[in-house]
């Protein structure tokens, strides 16, 4: 199933950093933010005076990203911090989470932006999981487990109208996955899917910025699916079916089981 045309050729962004409110005093953690969309989002949040944790595997790339952000973005009271984390290594995620929690007593928005696509066939994590599954699903699942209590505590104390949010980043491939959302007993064959056209990374960041800061999103109006470049969308029918028929619950249980030893 091809992606909808309005996602391949979306309208101009309706919500950018120029439309966002001041984020002084709020804390953001963005995984996979040493380059690409994550880096662009970190720039925007830092420019809005937020405290932004740039999270990634390489200390060298983290330091380079922070230098880039500071050299390109002006801020009145923003703060940028590095957090080393390897989402493909479940045994190390707890330590990274504790590192963050030792430095902050609140977390307003967690953006699961990090992702891996089409590594060499047969690539595995150190624990034997498929590398994409480990990096894109199991690692973020475990990180979320460690940070959820702080997110909940921040939400209980939060008086900002934007509230506390968790953003899980997907892609156009969500419109092209197997019927039912996931085939639990078949790894399939890795394929690279290239779009008809590409945009600058900042456009993808606008989608994430909308999910992170848009006042249109409230507890009474929270779409589970945000589409480019920051619009309310609908979960594809075949993904919704996986929720309705219990496959999503089965996948959640599998993630919980696979990460249990590291929780």
C-alpha positions as CSV (number, residue, x, y, z in Angstrom):
1,X,0.0,0.0,0.0
2,X,1.6,3.3,-1.1
3,X,1.7,6.3,1.3
4,X,-1.2,8.8,0.8
5,X,-0.3,11.6,-1.6
6,X,-0.9,14.3,1.0
7,X,2.0,12.8,3.0
8,X,4.3,12.5,0.0
9,X,3.4,16.1,-1.0
10,X,2.3,17.8,2.3
11,X,1.2,21.4,2.5
12,X,3.5,24.1,4.0
13,X,4.1,23.8,7.7
14,X,1.5,25.5,9.8
15,X,3.4,25.4,13.0
16,X,7.1,26.4,13.3
17,X,9.4,27.6,16.0
18,X,8.1,31.1,15.3
19,X,4.6,30.0,16.5
20,X,5.8,28.2,19.6
21,X,5.7,29.6,23.1
22,X,8.7,30.2,25.4
23,X,10.0,27.0,26.9
24,X,12.1,28.4,29.7
25,X,12.2,25.9,32.6
26,X,11.0,22.9,30.6
27,X,13.2,19.8,29.9
28,X,13.3,17.9,26.7
29,X,15.1,14.7,25.8
30,X,15.5,13.9,22.1
31,X,17.1,10.6,21.1
32,X,19.0,10.3,17.9
33,X,19.6,14.1,17.8
34,X,23.2,14.3,16.7
35,X,22.1,14.7,13.1
36,X,19.1,15.0,10.8
37,X,15.6,15.7,12.0
38,X,16.6,15.2,15.7
39,X,19.3,17.8,15.5
40,X,17.0,20.3,13.8
41,X,14.4,19.7,16.6
42,X,17.0,20.2,19.3
43,X,18.0,23.5,17.7
44,X,14.4,24.7,17.7
45,X,13.8,23.7,21.4
46,X,17.1,25.3,22.5
47,X,16.2,28.5,20.6
48,X,12.9,28.6,22.5
49,X,14.9,28.6,25.8
50,X,14.3,25.0,26.7
51,X,16.7,22.6,28.4
52,X,17.5,20.1,25.7
53,X,19.2,16.7,26.1
54,X,20.8,15.6,22.9
55,X,21.0,11.8,23.1
56,X,23.1,9.5,21.0
57,X,25.7,6.8,21.0
58,X,28.9,8.6,20.1
59,X,30.5,11.1,22.5
60,X,32.3,12.7,19.6
61,X,29.1,13.2,17.6
62,X,27.3,14.5,20.7
63,X,30.0,17.1,21.3
64,X,30.0,18.1,17.7
65,X,26.2,18.4,17.7
66,X,26.3,20.7,20.8
67,X,28.9,22.9,19.2
68,X,26.8,23.1,16.0
69,X,23.7,24.1,18.0
70,X,25.4,26.7,20.1
71,X,27.1,28.2,17.0
72,X,23.9,28.4,15.0
73,X,21.2,29.2,17.4
74,X,20.7,32.2,19.6
75,X,19.0,31.7,23.0
76,X,18.2,33.8,26.0
77,X,18.1,31.1,28.6
78,X,18.3,27.8,26.7
79,X,20.6,25.0,27.9
80,X,21.9,22.1,25.9
81,X,23.3,18.9,27.4
82,X,24.7,15.6,26.1
83,X,23.4,12.2,27.1
84,X,25.2,9.1,25.8
85,X,22.9,6.2,25.1
86,X,23.0,3.1,22.9
87,X,19.5,1.9,22.2
88,X,20.8,-1.3,20.7
89,X,22.4,-2.3,24.0
90,X,19.7,-3.1,26.5
91,X,22.2,-3.7,29.3
92,X,23.4,-0.1,29.1
93,X,20.1,1.8,28.9
94,X,19.4,1.8,32.6
95,X,22.8,3.4,33.3
96,X,22.0,6.2,30.7
97,X,18.6,6.8,32.2
98,X,20.0,7.0,35.7
99,X,22.6,9.5,34.4
100,X,19.8,11.7,33.1
101,X,17.8,11.3,36.3
102,X,20.8,12.3,38.5
103,X,20.9,15.6,36.6
104,X,17.2,16.5,36.3
105,X,14.2,16.1,38.5
106,X,11.6,16.7,35.7
107,X,11.0,15.7,32.1
108,X,8.4,17.6,30.1
109,X,8.8,15.9,26.7
110,X,10.5,12.7,25.7
111,X,10.9,12.4,21.9
112,X,11.7,8.9,20.6
113,X,13.3,10.1,17.4
114,X,16.2,7.7,17.1
115,X,15.8,5.0,14.4
116,X,17.8,2.7,12.2
117,X,16.8,1.6,8.7
118,X,18.0,-1.2,6.4
119,X,21.3,-2.2,8.1
120,X,23.2,-5.0,6.5
121,X,21.1,-8.2,6.2
122,X,21.4,-10.3,9.4
123,X,22.6,-7.5,11.6
124,X,22.0,-8.3,15.3
125,X,22.3,-6.5,18.6
126,X,24.7,-7.7,21.2
127,X,21.9,-9.7,22.7
128,X,20.9,-11.3,19.4
129,X,17.8,-9.3,18.5
130,X,17.3,-8.0,15.0
131,X,19.3,-4.7,14.9
132,X,16.3,-2.6,13.7
133,X,13.9,-4.2,16.2
134,X,16.4,-3.7,19.0
135,X,17.2,-0.1,18.1
136,X,13.8,1.1,17.0
137,X,11.5,-0.8,19.4
138,X,13.1,-2.6,22.4
139,X,15.6,0.1,23.3
140,X,13.0,2.9,23.3
141,X,10.6,0.7,25.1
142,X,13.1,0.2,27.9
143,X,14.1,3.8,28.1
144,X,10.5,4.8,28.3
145,X,10.1,2.3,31.3
146,X,12.9,4.1,33.2
147,X,11.7,7.7,32.5
148,X,7.9,7.2,32.8
149,X,7.8,7.8,36.6
150,X,9.5,11.1,36.1
151,X,7.2,12.0,33.3
152,X,4.2,11.2,35.4
153,X,5.6,13.2,38.4
154,X,6.2,16.2,36.1
155,X,2.7,15.9,34.7
156,X,1.3,15.9,38.3
157,X,3.2,19.1,39.0
158,X,2.9,20.7,35.6
159,X,0.8,23.9,35.2
160,X,1.9,24.6,31.6
161,X,-1.1,24.3,29.2
162,X,1.1,22.2,26.9
163,X,1.4,19.4,29.5
164,X,3.8,16.5,29.4
165,X,4.2,14.5,26.2
166,X,5.8,11.4,24.8
167,X,6.4,11.5,21.1
168,X,7.1,8.2,19.2
169,X,8.4,9.0,15.7
170,X,7.3,6.8,12.8
171,X,7.6,7.2,9.0
172,X,5.8,6.9,5.8
173,X,6.5,3.2,5.9
174,X,3.7,2.9,8.5
175,X,1.4,3.1,5.5
176,X,3.1,0.2,3.8
177,X,3.5,-2.4,6.5
178,X,1.8,-5.8,6.4
179,X,-1.9,-6.1,6.9
180,X,-2.6,-6.2,10.6
181,X,0.5,-4.1,11.4
182,X,3.0,-6.8,12.2
183,X,3.7,-10.5,11.4
184,X,4.9,-11.9,14.7
185,X,6.4,-15.1,13.2
186,X,8.1,-13.8,10.1
187,X,11.1,-11.4,9.9
188,X,10.5,-10.9,6.2
189,X,13.1,-9.6,3.8
190,X,14.8,-6.2,4.4
191,X,14.1,-3.7,1.7
192,X,15.0,-0.1,1.1
193,X,12.1,2.1,0.2
194,X,13.0,5.6,-1.2
195,X,10.5,8.4,-1.5
196,X,9.8,10.3,-4.7
197,X,11.4,13.4,-3.2
198,X,13.2,14.6,-0.2
199,X,13.0,17.7,2.0
200,X,15.4,19.4,4.3
201,X,15.6,17.8,7.7
202,X,14.0,20.8,9.3
203,X,10.7,19.9,7.7
204,X,10.6,16.6,9.4
205,X,11.5,18.5,12.6
206,X,8.4,20.6,12.1
207,X,6.2,17.5,12.3
208,X,7.9,16.6,15.6
209,X,7.7,20.2,16.9
210,X,4.0,20.1,16.3
211,X,3.7,16.9,18.3
212,X,5.9,18.3,21.0
213,X,4.6,21.9,21.5
214,X,1.5,22.6,19.5
215,X,-1.3,24.0,21.7
216,X,-3.8,22.3,19.4
217,X,-2.9,19.1,21.1
218,X,-4.7,18.8,24.5
219,X,-5.8,16.1,26.8
220,X,-9.2,16.3,25.2
221,X,-7.8,16.5,21.6
222,X,-4.8,14.3,21.2
223,X,-4.4,12.6,17.9
224,X,-2.4,9.4,18.1
225,X,-1.0,10.0,14.6
226,X,0.6,13.3,13.5
227,X,1.5,13.6,9.8
228,X,3.8,16.0,7.8
229,X,4.5,18.8,8.4
230,X,2.5,18.9,11.6
231,X,-1.2,17.9,11.1
232,X,-3.7,15.7,12.8
233,X,-3.9,12.4,10.9
234,X,-5.5,9.0,11.2
235,X,-3.8,5.7,12.0
236,X,-3.9,3.6,8.8
237,X,-6.7,1.1,8.8
238,X,-4.4,-1.9,8.8
239,X,-2.5,-0.5,11.8
240,X,-5.8,0.2,13.6
241,X,-6.8,-3.5,13.0
242,X,-3.6,-4.6,14.8
243,X,-4.9,-2.6,17.8
244,X,-8.4,-4.0,17.6
245,X,-7.4,-7.6,17.1
246,X,-4.8,-7.7,19.9
247,X,-1.6,-7.9,17.9
248,X,-0.5,-4.5,19.3
249,X,-1.0,-5.9,22.8
250,X,0.9,-9.0,21.9
251,X,3.8,-6.9,20.6
252,X,3.8,-4.8,23.8
253,X,3.9,-8.0,25.9
254,X,6.8,-9.3,23.7
255,X,8.7,-6.1,24.2
256,X,8.1,-6.3,28.0
257,X,9.2,-9.9,28.1
258,X,12.4,-9.3,26.1
259,X,13.4,-6.3,28.2
260,X,12.3,-7.7,31.6
261,X,15.8,-8.7,32.7
262,X,17.0,-5.1,32.3
263,X,14.1,-3.3,33.9
